[in-house]
Amino acid sequence: MDPEAAKTARESLDLAFHMSNILETGLDRHTLSVLIALCDLGLNPEALAAVVKELRRETLSSTPSASAHPPSS
């Protein structure tokens, strides 16, 4: 990648990361970069968003605090 293209890509990622922070998405710079790259490859952004949401739900449900309060019988 030529230096100008690298600079443009870096600036675009910086802007997307800044917007991500304003919107409080909780995405780190690396994850956002991977998601943008997948979109660039043609993956559906709405489908990627659904996957991210599902992974977050699974992560939250598998945390120790979620299992610390088992349902009462």
ZAVOMI-646829 format. One record per residue (C-alpha): residue number from 1; residue in one letter; chain; x, y, z. Coordinates in Angstrom, 3 decimals, padded with zeros to 6 digits, always signed. Example, Ala and Ser with C-alpha at 12.3 -4.5 7.8 and 13.67 -1.06 7.14 Angstrom:
<site><num>1</num><residu>A</residu><chaine>A</chaine><x>+012.300</x><y>-004.500</y><z>+007.800</z></site>
<site><num>2</num><residu>S</residu><chaine>A</chaine><x>+013.670</x><y>-001.060</y><z>+007.140</z></site>
***
This chain:
<site><num>1</num><residu>M</residu><chaine>A</chaine><x>+000.000</x><y>+000.000</y><z>+000.000</z></site>
<site><num>2</num><residu>D</residu><chaine>A</chaine><x>+001.417</x><y>+003.377</y><z>-000.928</z></site>
<site><num>3</num><residu>P</residu><chaine>A</chaine><x>+001.980</x><y>+005.915</y><z>+001.875</z></site>
<site><num>4</num><residu>E</residu><chaine>A</chaine><x>-000.931</x><y>+008.156</y><z>+000.831</z></site>
<site><num>5</num><residu>A</residu><chaine>A</chaine><x>-003.372</x><y>+005.235</y><z>+000.750</z></site>
<site><num>6</num><residu>A</residu><chaine>A</chaine><x>-002.111</x><y>+004.058</y><z>+004.148</z></site>
<site><num>7</num><residu>K</residu><chaine>A</chaine><x>-002.611</x><y>+007.560</y><z>+005.549</z></site>
<site><num>8</num><residu>T</residu><chaine>A</chaine><x>-006.157</x><y>+007.728</y><z>+004.156</z></site>
<site><num>9</num><residu>A</residu><chaine>A</chaine><x>-007.008</x><y>+004.287</y><z>+005.577</z></site>
<site><num>10</num><residu>R</residu><chaine>A</chaine><x>-005.634</x><y>+005.262</y><z>+008.991</z></site>
<site><num>11</num><residu>E</residu><chaine>A</chaine><x>-007.595</x><y>+008.528</y><z>+008.986</z></site>
<site><num>12</num><residu>S</residu><chaine>A</chaine><x>-010.772</x><y>+006.692</y><z>+007.968</z></site>
<site><num>13</num><residu>L</residu><chaine>A</chaine><x>-010.332</x><y>+004.188</y><z>+010.783</z></site>
<site><num>14</num><residu>D</residu><chaine>A</chaine><x>-009.663</x><y>+007.017</y><z>+013.249</z></site>
<site><num>15</num><residu>L</residu><chaine>A</chaine><x>-012.896</x><y>+008.716</y><z>+012.184</z></site>
<site><num>16</num><residu>A</residu><chaine>A</chaine><x>-014.914</x><y>+005.495</y><z>+012.373</z></site>
<site><num>17</num><residu>F</residu><chaine>A</chaine><x>-013.445</x><y>+004.737</y><z>+015.812</z></site>
<site><num>18</num><residu>H</residu><chaine>A</chaine><x>-014.286</x><y>+008.245</y><z>+017.020</z></site>
<site><num>19</num><residu>M</residu><chaine>A</chaine><x>-017.900</x><y>+007.843</y><z>+015.832</z></site>
<site><num>20</num><residu>S</residu><chaine>A</chaine><x>-018.002</x><y>+004.398</y><z>+017.435</z></site>
<site><num>21</num><residu>N</residu><chaine>A</chaine><x>-016.966</x><y>+005.937</y><z>+020.756</z></site>
<site><num>22</num><residu>I</residu><chaine>A</chaine><x>-019.541</x><y>+008.728</y><z>+020.474</z></site>
<site><num>23</num><residu>L</residu><chaine>A</chaine><x>-022.217</x><y>+006.096</y><z>+019.837</z></site>
<site><num>24</num><residu>E</residu><chaine>A</chaine><x>-020.875</x><y>+004.031</y><z>+022.765</z></site>
<site><num>25</num><residu>T</residu><chaine>A</chaine><x>-020.682</x><y>+000.827</y><z>+020.729</z></site>
<site><num>26</num><residu>G</residu><chaine>A</chaine><x>-018.017</x><y>-000.668</y><z>+022.973</z></site>
<site><num>27</num><residu>L</residu><chaine>A</chaine><x>-015.989</x><y>-001.755</y><z>+019.942</z></site>
<site><num>28</num><residu>D</residu><chaine>A</chaine><x>-012.227</x><y>-001.491</y><z>+020.231</z></site>
<site><num>29</num><residu>R</residu><chaine>A</chaine><x>-010.137</x><y>-000.204</y><z>+017.337</z></site>
<site><num>30</num><residu>H</residu><chaine>A</chaine><x>-009.036</x><y>-003.698</y><z>+016.254</z></site>
<site><num>31</num><residu>T</residu><chaine>A</chaine><x>-012.569</x><y>-005.136</y><z>+016.221</z></site>
<site><num>32</num><residu>L</residu><chaine>A</chaine><x>-013.840</x><y>-002.128</y><z>+014.308</z></site>
<site><num>33</num><residu>S</residu><chaine>A</chaine><x>-011.008</x><y>-002.550</y><z>+011.800</z></site>
<site><num>34</num><residu>V</residu><chaine>A</chaine><x>-011.898</x><y>-006.218</y><z>+011.270</z></site>
<site><num>35</num><residu>L</residu><chaine>A</chaine><x>-015.585</x><y>-005.388</y><z>+010.808</z></site>
<site><num>36</num><residu>I</residu><chaine>A</chaine><x>-014.749</x><y>-002.677</y><z>+008.252</z></site>
<site><num>37</num><residu>A</residu><chaine>A</chaine><x>-012.462</x><y>-005.100</y><z>+006.390</z></site>
<site><num>38</num><residu>L</residu><chaine>A</chaine><x>-015.248</x><y>-007.705</y><z>+006.284</z></site>
<site><num>39</num><residu>C</residu><chaine>A</chaine><x>-017.644</x><y>-005.088</y><z>+004.890</z></site>
<site><num>40</num><residu>D</residu><chaine>A</chaine><x>-015.027</x><y>-004.172</y><z>+002.295</z></site>
<site><num>41</num><residu>L</residu><chaine>A</chaine><x>-014.970</x><y>-007.836</y><z>+001.279</z></site>
<site><num>42</num><residu>G</residu><chaine>A</chaine><x>-018.713</x><y>-007.693</y><z>+000.663</z></site>
<site><num>43</num><residu>L</residu><chaine>A</chaine><x>-020.209</x><y>-009.059</y><z>+003.869</z></site>
<site><num>44</num><residu>N</residu><chaine>A</chaine><x>-023.565</x><y>-007.601</y><z>+004.829</z></site>
<site><num>45</num><residu>P</residu><chaine>A</chaine><x>-023.104</x><y>-004.936</y><z>+007.558</z></site>
<site><num>46</num><residu>E</residu><chaine>A</chaine><x>-026.492</x><y>-005.740</y><z>+009.101</z></site>
<site><num>47</num><residu>A</residu><chaine>A</chaine><x>-025.566</x><y>-009.413</y><z>+009.348</z></site>
<site><num>48</num><residu>L</residu><chaine>A</chaine><x>-022.238</x><y>-008.507</y><z>+010.971</z></site>
<site><num>49</num><residu>A</residu><chaine>A</chaine><x>-024.056</x><y>-006.274</y><z>+013.463</z></site>
<site><num>50</num><residu>A</residu><chaine>A</chaine><x>-026.380</x><y>-009.161</y><z>+014.325</z></site>
<site><num>51</num><residu>V</residu><chaine>A</chaine><x>-023.385</x><y>-011.446</y><z>+014.903</z></site>
<site><num>52</num><residu>V</residu><chaine>A</chaine><x>-021.716</x><y>-008.878</y><z>+017.179</z></site>
<site><num>53</num><residu>K</residu><chaine>A</chaine><x>-024.938</x><y>-008.496</y><z>+019.195</z></site>
<site><num>54</num><residu>E</residu><chaine>A</chaine><x>-025.333</x><y>-012.258</y><z>+019.521</z></site>
<site><num>55</num><residu>L</residu><chaine>A</chaine><x>-021.727</x><y>-012.726</y><z>+020.619</z></site>
<site><num>56</num><residu>R</residu><chaine>A</chaine><x>-022.216</x><y>-010.041</y><z>+023.263</z></site>
<site><num>57</num><residu>R</residu><chaine>A</chaine><x>-025.364</x><y>-011.785</y><z>+024.523</z></site>
<site><num>58</num><residu>E</residu><chaine>A</chaine><x>-023.479</x><y>-015.088</y><z>+024.750</z></site>
<site><num>59</num><residu>T</residu><chaine>A</chaine><x>-020.565</x><y>-013.417</y><z>+026.532</z></site>
<site><num>60</num><residu>L</residu><chaine>A</chaine><x>-022.886</x><y>-011.754</y><z>+029.040</z></site>
<site><num>61</num><residu>S</residu><chaine>A</chaine><x>-024.783</x><y>-014.978</y><z>+029.708</z></site>
<site><num>62</num><residu>S</residu><chaine>A</chaine><x>-021.552</x><y>-016.926</y><z>+030.305</z></site>
<site><num>63</num><residu>T</residu><chaine>A</chaine><x>-020.051</x><y>-014.469</y><z>+032.807</z></site>
<site><num>64</num><residu>P</residu><chaine>A</chaine><x>-019.667</x><y>-015.670</y><z>+036.407</z></site>
<site><num>65</num><residu>S</residu><chaine>A</chaine><x>-022.179</x><y>-013.096</y><z>+037.671</z></site>
<site><num>66</num><residu>A</residu><chaine>A</chaine><x>-024.865</x><y>-014.598</y><z>+035.434</z></site>
<site><num>67</num><residu>S</residu><chaine>A</chaine><x>-024.346</x><y>-018.046</y><z>+036.945</z></site>
<site><num>68</num><residu>A</residu><chaine>A</chaine><x>-023.888</x><y>-016.738</y><z>+040.507</z></site>
<site><num>69</num><residu>H</residu><chaine>A</chaine><x>-027.648</x><y>-016.514</y><z>+040.939</z></site>
<site><num>70</num><residu>P</residu><chaine>A</chaine><x>-029.101</x><y>-019.859</y><z>+039.856</z></site>
<site><num>71</num><residu>P</residu><chaine>A</chaine><x>-032.871</x><y>-020.006</y><z>+039.502</z></site>
<site><num>72</num><residu>S</residu><chaine>A</chaine><x>-034.627</x><y>-021.073</y><z>+042.707</z></site>
<site><num>73</num><residu>S</residu><chaine>A</chaine><x>-036.526</x><y>-024.353</y><z>+042.655</z></site>
***
